[in-house]
Amino acid sequence: MPFNLHQLPGSGPRPGPRETIALLAGLMALNAFAIDAMVPALPDIGWSLHVVHENDQQLVIVAYFVGFASTQLIWGPLADRFGRKPILAAGVALYMLFALLCGLAGSFPLLIAGRVAMGASAAVTRVLVVAMVRDLFEGEAMARVMSLVFMVFMVVPVLAPSIGQVILLFGSWRAIFLVFAGYGLLMLTWSWVRLPETLHPEYRRSLAPDEIISAAVEAVKEPLSRGYTLALTATFGALVAYISSIQQIVAEAFHQPHLLGLVFGAIAAPMALASWTNARVVGRFGLRRVGHGASAAFLAVALVHLAVGVSGHESLVTFIILQALTMVCFAFASSNLSTLAMDRMAAIAGTASSVQGVVGTIGAAIIGYAIGQAFNGTVLPFLWGMAGCALAGSAFVVLTEPGRLFAGPTAASEQPEPPAAAEA
């Protein structure tokens, strides 16, 4: 049976399930905010720091992903040894420090270095939010909670570019980093005061190298962990490509730079709705049926969008509609495939989350950067890249569990949910 908040070890506050979900989502949103709020500021950064090649502005986004991948193998084992709460606090505090460094950067290389460090610090939230959800829930209950976390998380891309634009009305791009630091302080305080320790004593591990390596190898060798991590890598590559390219697509391919916030929000809002819907349907239809179906739908929509682009009938309206549909499929696929990847990893949740995060983030950053660098003033390189990511993701899903494609709920998932999950 999944754990609930009243079964946690040690003393400390016991937030309700709704507050727990909001807190975990807010921690995850540190990353979305740090990425998406920068999109409208890229031209100003390029001008202010004398960036010669316009495509190099994408490094502000990609560098964060590189840093995000670089430390996940550190945060996970530390959290498995010392607990989730102190390691989380250390990472968020470093995030605040490096956000301030970025705001003071006097050169583009220093800014990129600071963005790498920001991502490296904030990686603690990705590793530990997934691990904490796994500490508390399993099966369809875990997928439901992850969907609710992602729902709040997905609202941030709707608002972040507009927030960035509003900040730019009153200050320079440097002020955006001050807001990042302020948000980090808010989440550090909230999590420290209200978050209980979720690591169970029987799962506490040492930092002996052979034990860490053993856990990492187990996460790589276990078929579901390995296969669904590769599927997620390809899927998230499409997301990185989208975030890296959207400013240039709207400004140069469609010549509507003033509509960036509206376009970004119109595409992101359905993603949030999809995550909310997934939380309602996954218990009924099962992780595999929903996740596998979403992966197939992702491929179908991406191919349709590519066909529209190749035929010469692409417009800003068709781009918004079809890209929104693509990202809806992404939301359904990512929540459920992430849960399936962690399904058998309860005893090594922190390390497994780290390994999966490193593989997924590095792979997605490389894929997204390659697609973004192919931008040539039209939307076609992006559409080809999206279709390629969707095809690879679907292929990995099929190869991982060919005998259980579109399978319904498992017997375990049909058991009553624990109070925390049911109340959420």
Order of alpha helices (4+ residues) and beta strands (2+ residues): alpha-alpha-alpha-alpha-alpha-alpha-alpha-alpha-alpha-alpha-alpha-alpha-alpha-alpha-alpha-alpha
